[in-house]
Amino acid sequence: MGCVLVLLYLATAVCTSAAASGIPSDNPRHSALDIAVDKAANDYFRNRCHVGVSITVVEAGQSYFYDYGSTSRSKAEKPTPRSIYELASVTKTFTATLAARAIADGRMSLNGDFRNDLPGDYRNLAWSGQPITLRTLVTHYSGMPRDIPDTDALFANKNAPDFNARMVALNQGFGREQFLAALHDTKLRSAPGEKQVYSNAGFLVIGLGVEEVYGKPFNELLRQYITQPLGMASTGFMLDSNEQSRLVNGYDRYGRGTPYRPQNAGAAWGLYASTEDMAKYVRWQLDDSDASVRLSHQVLIGNANDGDAMAWNLGNDQGQPVIWHGGGSFGMSSQVVLYPKQHEGFVLLANDACEGTEGALKAIAKAVHERDLATKTEDSKADK
């Protein structure tokens, strides 16, 4: 009976895919996983605002790659596992893992005065004598503003057609030295630990601290402890000419081409990567024998079913723990979703910033996880 159910399920899924909108794809549509991904991806492309998406599924150490749509609205060019996207705020998970490494190495602490880890005197980063800490920075409870320079006025009308242009203009010429100077004049918006307010600036501060305690630039630390050991050759803040040729085009919610993220996005949302590279990152993030990974996944706020770790969101999906982080830039969206108990993880990178894309990417991961789990259950019953 189990085999019959699985065959019926696969036949139905194949018919559904064949009847779908004909989105270009490299999905072979052979295995149950292929079919589950194809169904979820075709559901995703019912929203015509979407352009292209690259998906990686990691199961028991094996990586499976799927690409749909196009790298550009102006030409039919299907993405590949080597296509390069902006990771946007998924970058924060790299920064958090480096901070966790610093804790494991005895160079940082979660609850100490983080100002001591900064390159200079930042006595202003406190509220009534209560300083920022790594715990409050990495969970967005630090009281830091969203961005430096301040973007509150722009985000008050983030759907404005000129939002991206105004963001680019605001950040033009605003580099490391300008950030350090502005940080001296920054006032916390609330006491550390009092309220959660999303802050890119807080993660740039973490990046400064990591640099200070190791005495090396952030990009060198990233390469030394993450990208080089994992063989992530196409992940970084800068792209060479070959990588530039593989960089997809991004689009806003109005279907217009967008600029890439500003140069000062850095440790908060500045990384580029491919799904080929990110599969290696996900396999590492599923390895709880690594001290920095294990530390970065520990509950800091709330609990394992609804809480925050070091950058990562913690939740529960039908009784199973799930860990995730998404991101969005001017013209791209991203999600990394981990199911640690099943040793399963997903990377989803898209070249649009349409309304709801981050959530839609997470929905693909959830749908594939549930369908794949159901198929495995039926296979297990059939074997008995």
Summary of the structure (lengths in Angstrom):
residues: 384
radius of gyration: 21.2
end to end distance: 10.8
largest distance: 70.2
contacts: 1332
relative contact order: 0.18
helix: 43%
strand: 17%
